Amino acid sequence: MRLASVPISFQTIQVVSDLRSVAATGFGGLADRLGASHKPTLRRIIFEQNCELSSRDAKDIHADLLLIAALPDKGFDAFLTATALLLADRLQNGAGEDDLFWNWDAFQEHYRKAPSPIRAALMNGFRWAHSTRRVNLDQIPEGRDLLTYDGDDLIRIMKVIARAMSPEIRDLVCLAGPKETRDVHRTALENCLKGSCILSEYGGWFPGEVVELVSLDPDHAGHAGCTALILLDSIITRDAKGRMAFRWEEQAERYVRMKSDVRTAILAGVRHLYEMTVEWKPYSGWAPDQLSQKAVVVPFAKP
């Protein structure tokens, strides 16, 4: 009997998108394991059906996928790819009926040995499958298992981006505030950048007001530096105020088009927020059909 569909949410869309990316990247190796006769079917499932099995697909290929997903020593990459495909199908209410509990119970240590983006995609997939009652795990993935990047490395990189603002750009940032407060903002910004770079440690308003404003203006010369400051504070606080969730809703497409020297770091930081806590919810007020059509997922983080 088919289960009810998993509710549409940013988490579902993001988890499934990452699992699809793992499946697409590993298509060649998995196709080799399945054999030439199944290759067209596998290609269609991954690239045309977005990793959702039809009833006919389940009859033709599901048992083979389960077998490969149970034999890590016969081809580790294919094992990981098959697992990602089966998880994506499960979360999309596809025709595969196995809940993958046995796979998790038997192979979680193998998943931990995968390259970090693949490990994180699988671990977040199992976590979300548990959260949405697609599988009942006895040990839920947590902590570093879920993270593509090391948090300390991200914090260090955000500081580098923020401190790269020249004195002239720092002056421009402070012009965003009322004239009578600009000098105070400038001093506070300098102290923040010379210190921890964590805005919440500097009282919030100074220099928080101007940093917030500039981070919302993609055309401002200080946009990247101020975004890094907001993102850094959000990582420290797990985005307790939802500032980066709001910014992802408003500016995701602009982040994706940032200059390459900062784009990767900013996107990695946003991904870290999603991976740190299941409660990170951009688009929380959006209707399901709007989410499906317009929500932007964080691009898959390749090594």
Buried (B, 14 or more C-beta within 10 A) or exposed (E): EEEEEBEBBBBBBBBBBBBBBBBBBBBEBBBEBBEEEBBEBBEEBBEEBBBBBBEEBBEBBBEBBBEBBBBBEEBBBBBBBBBBBBBBBBBBBBBBEBBBBEBBEEBBEBBEEBBBBBBBBBBBBBBBBBBBEBBEBEEBBEEBBBBBBEBEEBBEBBBEBBBBBEEEBBBBBBBBBEEEBBEBBBEBBBBBBEEBBBBBEBEEBBBBBBBBBBBBEBEBBBBBBBBBBBBBBBBBBEBEEBBBBBBBBEBBEEBEEBEEEBBBBBBBBBBBBBBBEBEBBBBBEBEEEEBEEEBBBBBBBEE
